[in-house]
Amino acid sequence: MPRSQNSPARRLLVPLAALAMSLAACAEIEPLERTGLYEVFTGHSKTTWCQEEDDGPFLAPGADLVGPNFSLSMRCHFGGTEVPDHVAAEIEQLAELPALLEGAELLINQLAFKPAHEMDAGGEGLEPWIEADGRRIDLDALPIRGDYLAVAVPAGAETVLWVEDQGRAQGIDLRTGAHIDPVEGYYGDPGISSVTTEGWEFWDVELWNGGTSWTVSCRDDWATVERSMWLPDQGWAPEGSAFLEVEFWWCGGEEVFEEVTWTLDVRRAVAVSDGSQFFEPFDWVQDEPEENGWQLTTVIFEVPAQTAEFKVFFTPASEVTEKESGRKFSPNGLQEIVTWEVAF
């Protein structure tokens, strides 16, 4: 006997067919969750992601930034609409990112575990941010060695990591590793460095007062000449300039000589030349003498930032003070000059 139109089997046929059509339609619908533009993802990795067979490593040298209180170097870079498989296998956060919005790409950069420039300071007081397609994205902290930095941006958008340190910002292109507004002198030649020179000695220097004189001697085995773009008490060097610090020990304490003290006239004692002009010091620091009477002296010059070679001239421009009487004695005639040639 034929089944009735209202039989249970007939009543279930239409809902089951509709459910099948509904499931097929759902399979074609885009997922609702997406990774939005200008979202930033950070974290740490214990391994380097760069692989020889891909374009991960920055090929151009100098994909780094350095300031008074920080340094970082970018070593692995990836860009595209998907996270590379070996990166996803390493970092769960990146592996689980929702698909990007249409027209977006993900830039992923990993910092080197050992930056090209080692810094002594701990990176306090820094202000980092990302600028992508003209939009600023503030970061809570500057990534440290081994960290990764990923950001979703419009495809092809210029994207720069900026770091402001002591009032001056420097940027690094997150696609190419190129410097943006670099501080002249930190990057390439002549660079920031310190040169240790041979020592100096001034024997039997005569200082006179009327018909009375004192003869004194002083020597040390070394001096240093350091080139920098920023100093704690000076700030940043003016545009196009660098600081040159000449540092040495002087026997200026009262403990050195029994009957006199020998005071160096720092302003007149040290001069610097780049071969075409002479530079006089614009500042100097003399520390309090050590227990043995030796006094650390630092003389500061402002020189052209792109000049790599200098001559430093040191002469004992000075006076002697007699401890008992307080009388001052000055050099009689020209004094010996010690010359140091330094190159950075």
TAPE-V41542 format. One record per residue. OMEGA is omega in radians with two decimals (none if undefined). Layout:
omega=OMEGA
omega=OMEGA
This chain:
omega=-3.10
omega=-3.14
omega=3.10
omega=3.07
omega=-3.10
omega=-3.13
omega=-3.13
omega=-3.12
omega=-3.12
omega=-3.09
omega=-3.12
omega=-3.04
omega=-3.09
omega=3.12
omega=-3.13
omega=3.11
omega=3.14
omega=3.13
omega=3.13
omega=3.11
omega=-3.13
omega=3.12
omega=3.12
omega=3.14
omega=-3.14
omega=-3.12
omega=-3.12
omega=-3.11
omega=3.10
omega=3.08
omega=-3.07
omega=-3.07
omega=-3.14
omega=2.98
omega=-3.03
omega=3.07
omega=3.04
omega=2.99
omega=-3.09
omega=3.14
omega=-3.12
omega=3.10
omega=-3.07
omega=3.07
omega=3.14
omega=-3.12
omega=3.08
omega=-3.06
omega=-3.05
omega=3.08
omega=-3.06
omega=-3.04
omega=3.12
omega=-3.08
omega=-3.10
omega=-3.09
omega=2.98
omega=-3.12
omega=-3.13
omega=3.11
omega=3.04
omega=3.08
omega=-3.05
omega=3.06
omega=3.07
omega=3.10
omega=3.13
omega=-3.00
omega=3.14
omega=2.93
omega=3.05
omega=3.08
omega=3.07
omega=-3.13
omega=3.13
omega=-3.11
omega=3.08
omega=3.11
omega=3.12
omega=-3.12
omega=3.13
omega=3.09
omega=3.11
omega=-3.04
omega=-3.06
omega=3.04
omega=3.10
omega=3.12
omega=-3.11
omega=-2.99
omega=-3.11
omega=-3.11
omega=-3.13
omega=3.13
omega=-3.06
omega=3.14
omega=3.02
omega=-3.14
omega=-3.14
omega=2.97
omega=3.11
omega=-3.14
omega=3.13
omega=3.02
omega=-3.12
omega=3.05
omega=-3.13
omega=3.10
omega=3.06
omega=3.10
omega=3.10
omega=3.09
omega=3.06
omega=-3.11
omega=-3.13
omega=-3.13
omega=3.10
omega=3.14
omega=3.13
omega=-3.05
omega=-3.02
omega=3.07
omega=3.13
omega=3.06
omega=-3.14
omega=3.07
omega=-3.14
omega=3.03
omega=3.05
omega=3.03
omega=-3.09
omega=3.12
omega=3.12
omega=-3.13
omega=-3.13
omega=3.10
omega=-3.10
omega=3.10
omega=3.12
omega=-3.11
omega=3.08
omega=3.07
omega=3.13
omega=-3.04
omega=-3.13
omega=3.12
omega=2.99
omega=-3.12
omega=-3.13
omega=-3.12
omega=3.08
omega=-3.07
omega=3.01
omega=-3.09
omega=3.10
omega=-3.08
omega=3.05
omega=-3.04
omega=-3.01
omega=2.96
omega=3.13
omega=3.06
omega=3.06
omega=-3.11
omega=-3.14
omega=3.01
omega=3.12
omega=-3.08
omega=3.02
omega=-3.10
omega=3.04
omega=-3.12
omega=-3.08
omega=3.05
omega=-2.99
omega=-3.05
omega=-3.10
omega=3.09
omega=3.04
omega=-3.09
omega=-3.10
omega=3.04
omega=-3.08
omega=3.11
omega=3.08
omega=-2.94
omega=-3.13
omega=-3.12
omega=0.02
omega=3.04
omega=3.12
omega=-3.11
omega=-3.14
omega=-3.14
omega=3.05
omega=-3.10
omega=3.01
omega=-3.04
omega=-3.13
omega=3.08
omega=3.06
omega=-3.08
omega=3.00
omega=3.07
omega=-3.12
omega=3.08
omega=-2.94
omega=2.94
omega=-3.04
omega=3.14
omega=-3.11
omega=-3.13
omega=2.98
omega=3.07
omega=-3.08
omega=3.14
omega=3.12
omega=3.12
omega=3.01
omega=-3.02
omega=-3.05
omega=2.94
omega=3.11
omega=3.04
omega=-3.04
omega=-3.14
omega=-3.11
omega=3.12
omega=-3.08
omega=3.07
omega=-3.08
omega=-3.09
omega=-3.07
omega=-3.04
omega=-3.14
omega=3.03
omega=3.10
omega=-3.13
omega=3.13
omega=-3.09
omega=3.02
omega=3.06
omega=3.02
omega=3.14
omega=3.06
omega=-3.04
omega=3.14
omega=3.07
omega=3.12
omega=-3.10
omega=-3.01
omega=-3.13
omega=-3.10
omega=-3.09
omega=-3.03
omega=-3.12
omega=-3.04
omega=-2.98
omega=-3.10
omega=2.90
omega=-3.06
omega=-3.06
omega=3.14
omega=3.00
omega=-2.96
omega=-3.09
omega=-3.10
omega=-3.02
omega=-3.03
omega=3.07
omega=-3.11
omega=3.08
omega=3.03
omega=3.14
omega=3.13
omega=3.12
omega=3.10
omega=3.12
omega=3.05
omega=3.13
omega=3.06
omega=3.07
omega=3.09
omega=-3.13
omega=3.01
omega=3.13
omega=3.03
omega=-3.11
omega=3.03
omega=-3.14
omega=3.14
omega=3.09
omega=3.13
omega=-2.97
omega=3.11
omega=-3.07
omega=3.13
omega=-3.12
omega=-2.97
omega=3.11
omega=3.00
omega=-3.02
omega=3.09
omega=-3.03
omega=-3.07
omega=3.09
omega=-3.03
omega=-3.05
omega=-3.11
omega=2.91
omega=3.12
omega=-3.11
omega=-3.08
omega=3.13
omega=-3.07
omega=3.00
omega=-2.91
omega=2.98
omega=3.08
omega=3.09
omega=3.10
omega=-3.02
omega=-3.04
omega=-3.05
omega=-3.06
omega=-3.13
omega=3.14
omega=3.12
omega=-3.08
omega=3.13
omega=3.11
omega=3.14
omega=-3.10
omega=-3.13
omega=3.08
omega=3.11
omega=3.03
omega=-3.11
omega=3.05
omega=3.05
omega=-3.09
omega=3.10
omega=-3.11
omega=none
